[in-house]
């Protein structure tokens, strides 16, 4: 959910204020994300195509696809990914699969507790093993990695970037530092390359930032 709406007229200025506070490598990645043409969700046949591509990527990572919505039980049941949701949600779950260490990769919702679409919220919270700052950090890394997958797959990742409030407070140093820190954390874990493009790899260790 967007905390503060950014009008189309204001968006170019917000982009420039955020970019000005980034060092060159992070700025180059942000410029690839921050395409105003990618700030609107796809609809119709294009959305269906994006969904199929997201399902294919999940299968490439060994994530089986299960019919039905996450509101039935979980986005990730521990064994399969619920398919009846938007493409960007599926890519976010792929990012969580990449980030989760082997001990949590087959836990309900990756041991992170209930997500926005989780139906069995009590079950997800009982299965949670990650809390506090560790959970917040992993969620932020998954958010950015999911956006980078959207961009890599020519999907409207800037819409997700805005929805997930990466530009909230643009113009202040803190949000820019947070973006850079999460990008560098993904790079250290080998989940993005030197240009900030996502790679088809999964984590082998716990999140350490």
N, C-alpha and C positions, 0 to 999 in steps of 0.2 A: 504494500500500500504506500503510495506517495505521501510523504508527510507535508510537503509544501509544493503545490502545483507550480510548474514553470510554463508560462505561456509560450507559444511558438515564437512570438515576437521577442521575448526575453531570452530564449534559449541560446542564440549565438553569443550573447554577452556572457552568459553563465559558463558556456564552454570555454571561452577565452580566459575568464578569470581562473577557472580550475586549471587549465593547461599552463598558465603562466607560473604556477607554483610547483610544477613538476620538473624533475631533472630530465635531460633529453631522452633517455631510454624509456622511462615511464611515459613521457609525453608522446612518444611515437606510438606506443600501444594505445594510449587514450585516444589519439587522433584516429586510429583505426576503428575504435568503438564508436566515437562521437560523430556519427553521420546522421544528421537530422532526418534523412530519408528512411533511416532504420528506427525511427522513434515511434512508429505506428505498427501495431500488430497486423499480421497477415490475416486475410479472410478467405473464405470459399475454397476454391481449388488450390490456391497457393498455400493456404494453411494446412490443407490435407497433405500436400506434397512435403511440407516441412515436418509434419507429424510422422510421415513414413520414413523420412531421412533420420529423424531422431530415434525411431524404433530400430532402424538398421544399426545405428551407432551403438545403442544399448546392447543389441545382440552381439555386435563385434567384441564387446567387453565381456561377453558370457553372461549377460543378464537376460534370462527368459522373460517373455512378455505374456502377461496374464490379462484376459478380458476383464472389463469392469473398471469402475472409478475408484480412486483412493478413498472416497467417502464410504466405500463398503467396509474397509478395514484400514489398510496402510498403503502409502505410495510404494514402498518397498517392503514386501512381506517377509523378507529374509531369504526368500527363494526366487521371487519373481517381481517384476515391475508392473504395476497396474497401468494399462495403456490408455484408458479413457480420460485423458486430460490434455492440456495444451502441450505443444512441442517444446516450449521453453521449460516447462515443468519437468518433462522427461529428461532434457539435457541437464537440468539442475541435479536430478537424481543420478545421472551418469557421473557427474562431477563428484557427488557424495561417494559413489562407489569407488572412484579413483582415489579419493582422499582417505577413505576408511582403511585402517590397518587390517591385516588379515583376520585378526581376532574379532573384528566388528563387521566385516564385510557381509556376513550372513546373519546379522542381527536385524530384528524388526526396525525399520527406519534408521538403520546403522547405529542403533544405540543412542540416538540423539534426542529421543522423545518425540512427541507429536508435532507434525508440521501443519501448515495452514489447511490442507485438505484431508488430513487424517480423520477417518471415521471412528475408529476405536482408539480414542484419545487415552483412555485409562490403560489399555493394553500397551500402547506406545510408551507411556510414562513409566509403567512397571518395567519395561524392557530397557529403559534408559540407563546408560552407564557413564555418560559424559555430561558434565554440568558446568555452570559458571563460565569463566573466561575461556576455558578450553572449548566448550560448546560454541560460544560466540565466535571464536576465531575460526573454527572449522566451518561454521555457517557462512562467514564472510568469504573464506577461501572458496567454498563451493559456489557461492553467488557469483564471484568474479570468474571462476573457471567455467561455469555454465554460460555466462555472457560471452566469454572468449570462444566457446564452442559455437554459439549462435553466429557470431561474426565469421568464424572460420567456415561455417556451412552456409553462408550468405543468407542468414535469417536475421530478423529485426532485433538484434541484441541490444541496441541502444534503448529500446523500449523497456527491456528488463533492467538495464543499468539505471534508468530513471525510476522505474517502479520500486527498485530495491534501494533507492535513496543514496546512491553513490555521490550525487551532486548536491545533497542537502548541505547547506552551509558553504557552498562553493565561494571562493574568495577568501576563506580563512585557511590557514595552513593545515589545521588538523585533518580535514577530509582528504586533502592531497597526500598527506603523509600516510594516512590509512590505506589509500589506494596503492601507493608505492610499496608499503610494507606487505600487503597481501600479495601483490604481484611478485615481489622478491621471494616471499615464502613459497609460492607455487614454483618458482624457478629453482629454488634450493631443493625442492622435493622432486625435481625432474618431471613435473607435470606440464610445464610450458618450456619452450625453447628460449634461446637468447633474444629472440624477437617477440616473445610473449605469445607465441602461437601454441595452442594446446597439442599435446602429444598423446599417442595411444599407449599409455602406460598407466599403471596403478601403483599406489603407495605400498611400501613394504615395512613401514614403521609408523609409530604413533605420531600425531601432530605435535610438533615442537615449536611452530612459529617460524 
